[in-house]
C-alpha cells in the first residue's frame, strides 16, 4: 500500500475537484440515508390509521379520513422520491468531479511516465522488455486510476452511508443494532483474508499478462523469420503455453474472487435474519414498531453495496498498489545519463573537435572490456574512418560519443570540454547519427526525414533527401514523400530505408556526422553518389564513418583500426599502407578481389 | 437502429458460439444459477410470512422454524453462488483461451502483405486487451445474464402470488427503467468504440516509441514527441470523459426510478392496507422485492456495459479474423523427401498493392527464368528493381497475380507452405533476434536440431570463436533487441542457422554486404561448401558474389533483362555489361581518387 501513498500529491493537485467531490458524496449519502426513516414513518402510520379507520366505521368521517390518509401517504411517497432525486443529483455531481479528476490524474501519470521513459538511457532499455514497458504504461496505469477514481469515490460514499446508518439504527434500538451488526464484524476478517489472496494472485496474473504481451510482440516483430523457417507451430505452442499459464493464473484469482459475493450474501442475510428474529421479539415486547423492522431491513440493504464496495475497493487498492509499484519501478529509475551540476548551460553550440583520452568501457561489470584505452584526436571539420572486425568495438565507440553510455574510464572531450559538461541536448543536436539498425516510424517518408530537425521546411526535406540519393526514388512513388512506411519500414527496400535514415541525419546539418555502417544496403553506385554529396560538405562538419569498404574509407583524414576493443593501427591511408599491418592486409585483400573481379 | 440491433445479435451469437464446446458445462452452470435465482426472492417471502404470522400477532412459537428455513436458504445460496461464480469463470477462461489462440494463429498465418500494412501494436491489442474485454462476457456474461433474467421471473411470480395490484404498480415503473437503459446503451456504445480506438492509438505510440527510443533520444526529439504523446493522451482522455458523463447520468437515474417504485408501493400498498386488503408483512416483502427487482435490471445493464465494451472488442477481433489474407493452402501434393532444386519462373507478374486508380502497381512484369538443379544463380540490378521480391515470391510470402513459379516442375501453390519453406533456407538482410539464448535463436525451438549440430555448423564457418567468448556461450541470453551482438555477429548466427537447417535451396538477401572483409571471407568460404549440390538464389550487388554464379539474372524495373553467365553477359554487351563496367569503373575510380 505504500506505493499508493506516493500518489497523494496528485490528490492535492486536483483538490479543486476532490474537495467538492467529497462534499457531494457526503450530501448524496445523507439524502440516501433519509429514505428509510420516511419509509418507517409511512409503515408505522398504517396500523394507526387502520385502527382509527375501523373506529369511525360507517361514519361520514371515515370517508374524509380515507382521503386524509390517501394524501398523507402520497406526500410520504413524494418525499421519498424527492430525497432520491436530491441524492441522485449529488451522485451525478460526485461522479463528474471524482471520476473526472481520476481521468486527469491518469493523464498526468501517463505523461510523467512517458516523459521519464524518454530520459532513460540505452542501458535501461537493454535490460527491460519492450512489452513490459508497454504493459506498465497501459494496464498498470488503468489499475492505478481505478484506485484514484472509483475506489476513492465508493469508499467515501460507503463510509458515510455506513456511519450514518449505524447512527440512525443506534438511536432506535441499541440491542437490535448490536444483533444486526454482529455478522458484519465477521466481514472485516473475511475481507482481509480474501483481499490478501487477491493481491498475491493478481500480481501473478499481471506478470503473466506482461509475459503474454511480450511473447506476441516478439513473434510479430520477427514474423518474417518465423515464416521463413516455418516455425509457426512452435510459436503457437509457446503462445499456447503462455496462454495456458495465464488461464491458470486467472482461475486462481477467480477461486478467491468468487468468494466475495457469497461472503457478503451470507453476512447480510444473517443480519436480516437477526433483524426479523430479535426484532420480532422486541416488537412483541412493544419496544420497537413494525416500521422499525422495515427500516432496519432497508438499512441493512442500503449497507450491502457499500460494504461490498469496501471489499471491491480493497481489491482495487491491492491491484493498484501492485501496479503503482511497477510504475514507480520505472519512475524511480534515475536516468544514468542526464544533465547535472557538471553541465555547463552556457555552451550553446559545438564546433566538432573530438578527442578521446584513454577511454575504456565495459557494458556490464561482469563482461570483458569492450573498449580499452582508446586515444585519438579528431580536429573539427575532419573525417575519421573506423574499421575492424565484427565485434571489435566500432559501434560502442561512437555510442560513447553520442553519450548513450558513459566511459568506464578515461574522458571524451569535445571542443576542449569534457563531454559530461555539455548539455545533453546541445551534444545530441550537434550529432547526426545514422545507426546500423534501420528504425523508421510508421509515418510518411517526408515526416521520417523531418524527424531529424524541428520545423524542417519542404525545401530542407527535399534537399536532404537529394543528398541521401533518395529523392529520385521516392518521387517515383505515387504519393512521393507522403508515402507511408510500415511500422518497421517494410514497404521500403533495405537500401531505401537506409537512405531515409541518412536523410534524417543530414537534415540536421550536424556538426558531427556519424555513419555506422550506414551504406551497407546501398549499392556501390548510389553509395559513391552519397559520399560525393558528403564530400561537398567537407570542412563544414566532422565526420565519423564506420564501413567495411576500403573505397569509402580511403579518403578519410584519419583511419583507426580497432581489434578486440583496442586501437591496433592509426593513421592515414598512406601511413597505414606503409605500416603494412592489419589495414594493409585488409586493403590488399580487397584490392586483390577487385583485380580478380576486373580481370577474370 | 433495427439494423444495428440485428448486427448486435449476430455478433453476440458469434461470441456465444465460442461457448459451444463447453455446452454441457454451461448447462450445469445454468442449473446452478437457476437455483440461486430462486433462493434470493424466497427470502423476502419468508420474512413477510414471519412478520404477518408471528410478529404482528405476537405468536412467536413458529418463528424459529421460519428462521431456520431462512438460514438454510442463505447458506445454500452462498455455497451454490460460490460454485457458480467459479464455474462460470472456468468455462469463460476455457473459451477465452480458445479465442486467444485462434486470433494469434490467425494473425500469424497472414501473408506478409498484411504485416506490411498493419502496425504490430494494433495486432498486440487484438490478441491481448481486446480478448481480455471479451473474457468478461464469456466468463460471467452469458450465465449471469440468464441468471438475472430468471431472478426477474421469480421475483415477478412471488410478487403476483402475494398481491397482484402492488405487483402491477411495481411493473409499471419497469418501462422507465428499460427506457433509461436503452438510452444509455445507445450513447455508450459508440463511445466505447471510440475509447478502444484511442487506447489502441495510445498503445501503438507507446510501442513504437519505446522500440525506437534510441532514435528519439539521438535526435533530441523528446520535446516534440512529448507534445505528440500529450495530444494522443488528451484525445484518449476526452473519449474517456464522455463515457464517464453517460455513466454519471445513468446510475443516479436508475436509483431514482427504484425509489419512485418504492414510493408508489407505499402509497398504493398503504391505502389498500387500510381496508385490510393487505398486511404489513406483504408490504415489507414488497419493499424488499422492489430493491431485489431492480438489482437484476441494474446488473443486466451493467452486463450491457461489459457487453458493449466486449462487443467493440469482439468486432475488432472478428474484423481481423474475417479479413483472412493468408495464402490459400492446397497442399494436395505429397512432398518428396527433398527437392531436386530446379526453379522456374513463368511469366510472373506481381504487385504488392494497387495504385490509387485501382490498377496493380507492378513490381515484377512478366519475369521468366529457369535455374537448373544445383545451379547457383545471382540476381543483380539497381536498388528497387525487384530483387528482394523474387526471393519473397519463391518463399511464397506473397502470392503472384499472374504466371507460375515451379520447383521441380510443380507449382509452389500446390505444395504445403510449411514444407516449401522448410526446404528453402533464407538468410535475411535484416537480422532479427528473439529474446532467449543463442541456441534458441539459431534452432528457433526446432527440437530436431541439436546443440552439437549447431556447434559443428558454427565451427565450419569459424563463428564458434566469438560465441565461445560470450558468457554462457551457446546459452548466452541475447537481449531483446540483440544489443550485445553486432550486426555482423548476428549475421553469422543466421548463417549458422541456415547450415543447421540443411535446406535444399539456399536463398540469400544481400546478407554478406554489411559484414566486414574478415567475416565476409569466413562466410564466403563456408558458403562455397554450402552451395555445393544446392540450388541457390543470391541477391547481391557485390561482384565477388555474382562472379561465382552459374547464372546471373539481370533485373531492370521489374523485368528480367538478361540471363546468362558472367562471360556470356559481358560479351553480349547488354545491360549487364554496362552495369558491370559502371561498377568496375567506379571502383577503379575510387581506388585512384586523388587524396
Interface residues (C-beta under 8 A of the other chain):
Chain A: X35 X39 X42 X43 X45 X46 X47 X49 X50 X53 X66 X69 X70 X73 X74 X76 X77 X78 X80 X81 X83 X84 X85 X87 X88 X89 X91 X92 X95 X96 X99 X100 X103 X104 X106 X107 X110 X111 X114 X115 X117 X118 X119 X120 X122 X125 X126 X127 X129 X130 X131 X133 X134 X137 X138 X139 X209 X212 X213 X214 X216 X217 X218 X219 X220 X221 X222 X223 X224 X225 X226 X227 X228 X229 X230 X231 X232 X233 X234 X235 X236 X237 X238 X239 X240 X243 X244 X247 X250 X251 X254 X255 X257 X258 X259 X261 X262 X263 X265 X266 X269 X270 X272 X273 X276 X277 X279 X280 X281 X283 X284 X290 X293 X294 X297 X298 X301 X363 X366 X367 X368 X387 X388 X389 X390 X391 X394 X395 X402 X404 X425 X428 X429 X431 X433 X435 X436 X437 X438 X439 X441 X442 X451 X452 X454 X473 X478 X486 X487 X490 X491 X493 X494 X495 X496 X504 X508 X517 X520 X521 X522 X523 X524 X525 X526 X528 X548 X551 X552 X554 X555 X572 X573 X574 X586 X589 X590 X591 X593 X594 X597 X598 X600
Chain B: X43 X47 X50 X51 X54 X55 X56 X58 X60 X63 X67 X70 X71 X73 X74 X75 X77 X78 X79 X81 X82 X85 X86 X89 X90 X93 X94 X96 X97 X100 X101 X104 X105 X107 X108 X109 X112 X115 X116 X117 X118 X119 X120 X121 X123 X124 X127 X128 X129 X135 X139 X199 X202 X203 X204 X206 X207 X208 X209 X210 X211 X212 X213 X214 X215 X216 X217 X218 X219 X220 X221 X222 X223 X224 X225 X226 X229 X230 X233 X234 X236 X237 X240 X241 X244 X245 X247 X248 X249 X251 X252 X253 X255 X256 X258 X259 X260 X262 X263 X264 X266 X267 X270 X271 X273 X274 X275 X276 X280 X283 X284 X287 X288 X291 X352 X355 X356 X361 X382 X383 X384 X388 X395 X397 X417 X418 X419 X421 X422 X424 X426 X428 X429 X430 X432 X433 X434 X435 X444 X445 X446 X466 X469 X471 X479 X480 X481 X483 X484 X485 X486 X487 X488 X489 X492 X497 X501 X510 X513 X514 X515 X516 X517 X518 X519 X520 X521 X541 X543 X544 X547 X566 X567 X582 X583 X584 X586 X587 X588 X590 X591 X593 X595
